[in-house]
């Protein structure tokens, strides 16, 4: 095997930090996580530089190596009797032991950092709230202000979670890595189980003297007004996500989101189907027979509707553009008016005389109504309400 100093690229009088820095650079270069599906050569180089680091970072082993070389390590009583059997799993174990496992490695690869101070903080929870809307608000859009209970940074400790005069310290259980690792040797090699540290919940830091106001969480619940911009044309199936408007994370972590679930209320006047609105209009027998012009409500105003003479009960008249906008803002729905000919259940004496006169001169009613080719009125109403 090559000279340990040459393997690490350092001089024979290199200090502890220089040795550690040189090894870390080479270990990251040859580590199997950096070389997925890599060659056996890289695995062997990783093992060799780790073996060199294991010796040179230990003052006793380094002294033996400086005097007697590798042979001296094999024959010494310094606990290195099995050093000639140093294998790849031993190299992984050394790296895990001295660099907080894969924390620093992941940092180098753009993932989590093994340094507790650099570790990404937990994001705050997402808040979900339900917002009721009227059809008028769906028609024109709305700006709604909603009061919500939200977790904000504790003013007493400025969100740190620690009492004044103290601060977070590195977790003693995981050494600040935020992870717990358990190495297990099997006949197939060494397996490493990695989990979140139960003591610091993956943060790498713990609060020994917690703030009395927030009890170490760094957050307190407060009431806030949130402004929600609701576009026209929404339905109860839609929701609005407000990025960064949720709870703040523990110890000044980034804010979560607020998700606003829309709840469009039913309107007694209208039935909604997408962008179209349906309205049922009762009219008198004379209005249906002779025709008329009546005032009816739409979603925003009252308009005049012309009823043609001879209109049948169940017929549907269409008011173009009097419905709701679609969510994309590209079109406007219609209002469909279903006519219901109202039959009075009581008549005055004068009205009864009029109807008796009418009965004597009116035509006999047909057995079926077919005013639109082969489609009955009920078929057309059914199609209109689909």
Helices and strands as residue ranges (DSSP letters): H 4-8, H 16-30, H 40-56, H 59-75, G 83-85, H 88-98, H 103-108, E 127-133, H 135-140, E 142-153, E 169-170, E 179-186, E 189-196, E 205-206, E 219-230, E 239-242, E 258-264, E 271-273, E 276-283, H 285-290, E 292-297, E 302-307, E 316-319, E 335-341, H 349-361, H 377-384
